[in-house]
Amino acid sequence: MQAAYDTVAREYDRRLGGELDVKPLNRALLTALVELVGTGTIADVGCGPGHVTRYLAELHTDVLGVDLSPAMITIARERAPQLTFTTGSFAHISLLSAATAGLDFSRM
């Protein structure tokens, strides 16, 4: 799966990088997540090129983007070098959950 996402990363970003602009319900749900979390880290799991991570970071000071695809993480870092992005697997989410106040799986 990692290789497949690496292969399509640029096209995925081109097609879906602005999706939140036309999805008010998604924005409202993400805003509600931030409000419910309060303080602590929010991990955007399966962050892809980081567009949702960037949105969350506009609302919350401590956001982490995690994706299986190194190519997706490269794009995310290009678009938002001030944010933290890391390559990781959904299978290891238990390691994240102990250190996070909220997890966004909206694209899983």
Kinemage of the C-alpha trace (Angstrom):
@kinemage 1
@onewidth
@group {chain A} dominant
@subgroup {mainchain}
@vectorlist {calphas} color= white
{ca met a 1} P 0.000 0.000 0.000
{ca gln a 2} L 2.852 2.374 0.786
{ca ala a 3} L 4.244 2.066 -2.740
{ca ala a 4} L 0.823 2.802 -4.251
{ca tyr a 5} L 0.413 6.012 -2.252
{ca asp a 6} L 3.982 7.028 -3.007
{ca thr a 7} L 3.231 6.628 -6.715
{ca val a 8} L 0.108 8.822 -6.679
{ca ala a 9} L 1.148 11.358 -4.020
{ca arg a 10} L 1.528 14.406 -6.284
{ca glu a 11} L -1.691 13.723 -8.174
{ca tyr a 12} L -3.546 13.054 -4.907
{ca asp a 13} L -2.372 16.414 -3.591
{ca arg a 14} L -3.350 18.159 -6.818
{ca arg a 15} L -6.858 16.711 -6.797
{ca leu a 16} L -7.679 16.662 -3.074
{ca gly a 17} L -5.403 19.252 -1.495
{ca gly a 18} L -8.157 21.867 -1.498
{ca glu a 19} L -11.094 19.592 -0.689
{ca leu a 20} L -11.896 21.294 2.618
{ca asp a 21} L -12.683 24.513 0.724
{ca val a 22} L -15.890 22.899 -0.539
{ca lys a 23} L -16.735 20.710 2.476
{ca pro a 24} L -18.253 22.837 5.223
{ca leu a 25} L -19.459 19.810 7.178
{ca asn a 26} L -15.942 18.362 7.289
{ca arg a 27} L -14.590 21.702 8.502
{ca ala a 28} L -17.283 21.854 11.178
{ca leu a 29} L -16.494 18.321 12.365
{ca leu a 30} L -12.783 19.092 12.530
{ca thr a 31} L -13.521 22.276 14.447
{ca ala a 32} L -15.653 20.265 16.883
{ca leu a 33} L -12.772 17.811 17.348
{ca val a 34} L -10.474 20.681 18.279
{ca glu a 35} L -13.025 22.041 20.739
{ca leu a 36} L -13.524 18.633 22.349
{ca val a 37} L -9.802 17.953 22.672
{ca gly a 38} L -8.963 21.169 24.473
{ca thr a 39} L -5.239 20.922 25.172
{ca gly a 40} L -2.828 18.232 24.041
{ca thr a 41} L -1.652 16.857 20.735
{ca ile a 42} L -4.043 16.078 17.892
{ca ala a 43} L -2.683 13.420 15.527
{ca asp a 44} L -4.001 13.485 11.965
{ca val a 45} L -3.590 9.812 11.093
{ca gly a 46} L -3.422 9.128 7.374
{ca cys a 47} L -2.652 12.807 6.791
{ca gly a 48} L -1.634 12.371 3.159
{ca pro a 49} L -0.239 15.659 1.849
{ca gly a 50} L -1.237 17.391 5.082
{ca his a 51} L -4.192 19.535 4.024
{ca val a 52} L -6.311 18.512 7.021
{ca thr a 53} L -3.314 18.772 9.336
{ca arg a 54} L -2.835 22.357 8.147
{ca tyr a 55} L -6.496 23.128 8.802
{ca leu a 56} L -6.273 21.673 12.311
{ca ala a 57} L -3.101 23.687 12.961
{ca glu a 58} L -5.005 26.894 12.194
{ca leu a 59} L -7.264 26.034 15.139
{ca his a 60} L -4.939 24.220 17.538
{ca thr a 61} L -1.331 24.757 18.575
{ca asp a 62} L -0.216 21.120 18.849
{ca val a 63} L -0.910 19.035 15.724
{ca leu a 64} L 0.988 16.071 14.271
{ca gly a 65} L 0.512 14.582 10.789
{ca val a 66} L 1.204 10.859 10.334
{ca asp a 67} L 1.120 8.904 7.084
{ca leu a 68} L 2.387 5.565 5.797
{ca ser a 69} L 3.704 7.143 2.586
{ca pro a 70} L 7.062 8.937 2.670
{ca ala a 71} L 6.089 10.736 -0.569
{ca met a 72} L 2.946 12.115 1.072
{ca ile a 73} L 4.974 13.260 4.075
{ca thr a 74} L 7.441 14.988 1.735
{ca ile a 75} L 4.591 16.987 0.184
{ca ala a 76} L 3.113 17.785 3.593
{ca arg a 77} L 6.475 19.120 4.774
{ca glu a 78} L 6.865 21.190 1.596
{ca arg a 79} L 3.449 22.782 2.132
{ca ala a 80} L 3.848 23.371 5.878
{ca pro a 81} L 7.480 23.162 7.011
{ca gln a 82} L 6.556 24.679 10.384
{ca leu a 83} L 4.380 21.654 11.278
{ca thr a 84} L 5.428 18.194 12.437
{ca phe a 85} L 4.888 15.318 10.025
{ca thr a 86} L 6.138 11.778 10.438
{ca thr a 87} L 5.976 8.527 8.526
{ca gly a 88} L 4.118 5.887 10.484
{ca ser a 89} L 1.717 3.005 10.267
{ca phe a 90} L -1.878 2.784 11.408
{ca ala a 91} L -0.863 -0.567 12.911
{ca his a 92} L 1.276 1.284 15.471
{ca ile a 93} L -1.384 3.767 16.506
{ca ser a 94} L -1.297 2.518 20.094
{ca leu a 95} L 2.069 4.235 20.424
{ca leu a 96} L 0.481 7.525 19.362
{ca ser a 97} L -2.713 7.264 21.361
{ca ala a 98} L -0.924 7.266 24.708
{ca ala a 99} L 0.636 10.622 23.882
{ca thr a 100} L -2.247 12.328 22.122
{ca ala a 101} L -5.421 14.066 23.197
{ca gly a 102} L -7.241 13.518 19.899
{ca leu a 103} L -6.952 11.431 16.746
{ca asp a 104} L -8.404 12.328 13.340
{ca phe a 105} L -9.163 9.272 11.204
{ca ser a 106} L -11.592 11.085 8.912
{ca arg a 107} L -10.008 9.803 5.715
{ca met a 108} L -9.489 6.220 6.842
